[in-house]
Amino acid sequence: MGGTLVMGRKTFESIGRPLPGRTTIIISRNEHYRQDDCEVCPSIEAALQLGNEIEKPIFVAGGGEIYRLALPIVDTVHISTIQTKVTGDIYFPDFPTRDFELAEEREYESNINYVYQRYEKSAK
Ligand SMILES: NC(=O)c1ccc[n+]([C@@H]2O[C@H](COP(=O)([O-])OP(=O)(O)OC[C@H]3O[C@@H](n4cnc5c(N)ncnc54)[C@H](OP(=O)(O)O)[C@@H]3O)[C@@H](O)[C@H]2O)c1
C-alpha cells in the first residue's frame, strides 16, 4: 500500500484492475497497450526508471516472466509460501540463488497458514 507495483501485462489482466492506493506500472511489448489509471512501460528497465521518478517504494509483483527479469536487479525478495498444493504452469524462478541471504522468517496462521521470508542481496 502506498508504493509502486510493477507487473507483467498478464498479471495485470489476471487481477483485472489497478489495486487501490498504489501506482501500477504494467510491462508490455505492445506499444499501443493502455489501461485506465496505469502506466505502461516497454521494459523492466523503463518501468524501474519511471518507478524511481515516482519516488515511492517499488515492488515487482510478477508474474513468472517479470520475476525472471527482475531477480538479478532487485535488492530484496519477499516470499509468502502458502501451505497448500495447487496446480499451475507458471513458476517463480529457482530461488534462493547464491546472491541472496535469508534475513527474516515468520510463520503466520490464517485461513491458509503461510511462511513469510525476506531475502536480502548478499554484500559482495
Ligand atoms: N502467486 C503469485 O505470487 C503470483 C504473482 C504474480 C502473478 N501470478 C500469476 O502469474 C501468471 C502470469 O505470469 P506470466 O509469467 O504468464 O506473465 P507476466 O510475467 O505477468 O507477464 C508477461 C507479459 O509481460 C510482458 N513482457 C514480458 N517480458 C517482457 C520484456 N522483456 N519486455 C517487455 N515486455 C515483457 C509481455 O506482455 P505483452 O504480451 O503485452 O507484450 C508478456 O506477455 C498469472 O496467472 C498470475 O495470476 C502469480
The ligand as an SDF file (V2000), in Angstrom:
LIG
                    3D

 48 52  0  0  0  0  0  0  0  0999 V2000
    1.4430  -16.4990   -6.9850 N   0  0  0  0  0  0  0  0  0  0  0  0
    1.9560  -15.2920   -7.1460 C   0  0  0  0  0  0  0  0  0  0  0  0
    2.5830  -14.7410   -6.2640 O   0  0  0  0  0  0  0  0  0  0  0  0
    1.7570  -14.5980   -8.4660 C   0  0  0  0  0  0  0  0  0  0  0  0
    2.2430  -13.3120   -8.6220 C   0  0  0  0  0  0  0  0  0  0  0  0
    2.0740  -12.6940   -9.8490 C   0  0  0  0  0  0  0  0  0  0  0  0
    1.4420  -13.3560  -10.8960 C   0  0  0  0  0  0  0  0  0  0  0  0
    0.9660  -14.5960  -10.7160 N   0  0  0  0  0  0  0  0  0  0  0  0
    0.3220  -15.3160  -11.8400 C   0  0  0  0  0  0  0  0  0  0  0  0
    1.2860  -15.4500  -12.8980 O   0  0  0  0  0  0  0  0  0  0  0  0
    0.5740  -15.5060  -14.1470 C   0  0  0  0  0  0  0  0  0  0  0  0
    1.2280  -14.5440  -15.1270 C   0  0  0  0  0  0  0  0  0  0  0  0
    2.6290  -14.7950  -15.2370 O   0  0  0  0  0  0  0  0  0  0  0  0
    3.3240  -14.8840  -16.6630 P   0  0  0  0  0  0  0  0  0  0  0  0
    4.7470  -15.2740  -16.4540 O   0  0  0  0  0  0  0  0  0  0  0  0
    2.4790  -15.7140  -17.5670 O   0  0  0  0  0  0  0  0  0  0  0  0
    3.1810  -13.3980  -17.2390 O   0  0  0  0  0  0  0  0  0  0  0  0
    3.6700  -11.9620  -16.6540 P   0  0  0  0  0  0  0  0  0  0  0  0
    5.1070  -12.0470  -16.2230 O   0  0  0  0  0  0  0  0  0  0  0  0
    2.6700  -11.4170  -15.6960 O   0  0  0  0  0  0  0  0  0  0  0  0
    3.5150  -11.0670  -17.9740 O   0  0  0  0  0  0  0  0  0  0  0  0
    4.1110  -11.4770  -19.1670 C   0  0  0  0  0  0  0  0  0  0  0  0
    3.9700  -10.3340  -20.1440 C   0  0  0  0  0  0  0  0  0  0  0  0
    4.8400   -9.2710  -19.7750 O   0  0  0  0  0  0  0  0  0  0  0  0
    5.3630   -8.6560  -20.9360 C   0  0  0  0  0  0  0  0  0  0  0  0
    6.8030   -8.8980  -21.0030 N   0  0  0  0  0  0  0  0  0  0  0  0
    7.4960   -9.9910  -20.5980 C   0  0  0  0  0  0  0  0  0  0  0  0
    8.8050   -9.8470  -20.8440 N   0  0  0  0  0  0  0  0  0  0  0  0
    8.9500   -8.6150  -21.3900 C   0  0  0  0  0  0  0  0  0  0  0  0
   10.0780   -7.8850  -21.8390 C   0  0  0  0  0  0  0  0  0  0  0  0
   11.3390   -8.3890  -21.7920 N   0  0  0  0  0  0  0  0  0  0  0  0
    9.8840   -6.6440  -22.3550 N   0  0  0  0  0  0  0  0  0  0  0  0
    8.6330   -6.1280  -22.4200 C   0  0  0  0  0  0  0  0  0  0  0  0
    7.5060   -6.7770  -22.0040 N   0  0  0  0  0  0  0  0  0  0  0  0
    7.6820   -8.0140  -21.4980 C   0  0  0  0  0  0  0  0  0  0  0  0
    4.6590   -9.3030  -22.1240 C   0  0  0  0  0  0  0  0  0  0  0  0
    3.4610   -8.5670  -22.3300 O   0  0  0  0  0  0  0  0  0  0  0  0
    2.8160   -8.4390  -23.8050 P   0  0  0  0  0  0  0  0  0  0  0  0
    2.4130   -9.8290  -24.1850 O   0  0  0  0  0  0  0  0  0  0  0  0
    1.6740   -7.4920  -23.6280 O   0  0  0  0  0  0  0  0  0  0  0  0
    3.9000   -7.8620  -24.6850 O   0  0  0  0  0  0  0  0  0  0  0  0
    4.3550  -10.6890  -21.5620 C   0  0  0  0  0  0  0  0  0  0  0  0
    3.3170  -11.3490  -22.2530 O   0  0  0  0  0  0  0  0  0  0  0  0
   -0.8650  -15.1420  -13.8520 C   0  0  0  0  0  0  0  0  0  0  0  0
   -1.6270  -16.3330  -13.8440 O   0  0  0  0  0  0  0  0  0  0  0  0
   -0.8230  -14.5580  -12.4470 C   0  0  0  0  0  0  0  0  0  0  0  0
   -2.0200  -14.7610  -11.7400 O   0  0  0  0  0  0  0  0  0  0  0  0
    1.1270  -15.2480   -9.5100 C   0  0  0  0  0  0  0  0  0  0  0  0
  1  2  1  0
  2  3  2  0
  2  4  1  0
  4  5  1  0
  4 48  2  0
  5  6  2  0
  6  7  1  0
  7  8  2  0
  8  9  1  0
  8 48  1  0
  9 10  1  0
  9 46  1  0
 10 11  1  0
 11 12  1  0
 11 44  1  0
 12 13  1  0
 13 14  1  0
 14 15  2  0
 14 16  1  0
 14 17  1  0
 17 18  1  0
 18 19  2  0
 18 20  1  0
 18 21  1  0
 21 22  1  0
 22 23  1  0
 23 24  1  0
 23 42  1  0
 24 25  1  0
 25 26  1  0
 25 36  1  0
 26 27  1  0
 26 35  1  0
 27 28  2  0
 28 29  1  0
 29 30  1  0
 29 35  2  0
 30 31  1  0
 30 32  2  0
 32 33  1  0
 33 34  2  0
 34 35  1  0
 36 37  1  0
 36 42  1  0
 37 38  1  0
 38 39  2  0
 38 40  1  0
 38 41  1  0
 42 43  1  0
 44 45  1  0
 44 46  1  0
 46 47  1  0
M  CHG  2   8   1  16  -1
M  END
$$$$
